[in-house]
Amino acid sequence: MTTTLHFTKGQGTGNDFVLFADPEGEFPLDADTVRALADRHFGVGGDGVIRAVRSAHLPAGEAALAEDPEAEWFMDYYNADGSVAEMCGNGIRVFARYLTERGLASLDRGETLSIGTRAGVRDVQRNATGFQVDLGRWFLDDTETTVRARDLHAARPGLGISVGNPHVVVALASNDELDGLDLSYLPVLDPSPAHGANVEFVVPSDPLVIDGVGHIRMRVHERGSGETLSCGTGAVAAALATRHWAGAGAPHQWRVDVPGGTVGVRMFPAEDGEHVSLSGPAELVFSGELAL
């Protein structure tokens, strides 16, 4: 039987997604369907696929509602290879724009939209650049990891950071090193995390801090998607790692330049520990129909 899917293509700093609404949870995704939708030659094309489903119709969504009864909508997110992902920082901003522009939710300035994810409930607000999401507490992984990448001379140490999904951040010495990486190949991590990790390569700007804001450049190989033009949670992990390396006196506000644009990162205290937020643009590019 042929199913007609009404979809929307969205992007946040070049990190692009196929989105569709399935409020009652009647169209669960399998890996083959995700790969077909994300295929850039035979499908719509994207770094991931996002299904908008009411939290009450998913087991993970029920957990989100138990955490926050206001989390009506769940971001059912999949990487381009069909694998399930816990969170996506750019994706959740695009998801918020999708919900509001399709009339599925409202979000005026000063208000908060609670969204369920597999990493827990995340709160989104509007700001001057588009949307800002509180990614909650972050955690430092003390595992000593080395990273090898194609066209990178010698293995480098990586710093493990979790912001709801796993990251390993590598500091590079120059823009030439960063630009010379071939991230069409999967970086090799030793030891290899059981569930994989996003890998970020970072170069600090010179000077590192301007007017109290830290500046870095980053490229990323995303778990399940390959190199992307941007990774929101990766930008957050990169800023956290750079602050960690810089030591006392490093700023809590950062600008992260990625191939697809610029996002903002801010660290701030909360009742359960330090939280980190991500801000940046989110756009809906086009909509259409696809027969599956």
Buried (B, 14 or more C-beta within 10 A) or exposed (E): EEEEBEBBBBBBBBBBBBBBBBEEBEBEBEEEBBBBBBEEEEBBBBBBBBBBBBBBBBEBBBBBBEBBEBBBBBBBBBBBBBBBBBBBBBBBBBBBBBBBEBEBBEBEEEEEBBBBBBBBBBBBBBEEBBBBBBBBBBEEBEEEBBBBBEEBEEBBEBBBBBBBBBBBBBBBEEEEBBEBBEBEBBBEBEEEBEEBBBBBBBBBBEEBBEEEBBBBBBBBBBBBBBBBBBBBBBBBBBBBBBBEEBEEEBBBBBBBBBBBBBBBBBBEEEEEEEBBBBBBBBBBEEBEEBEE
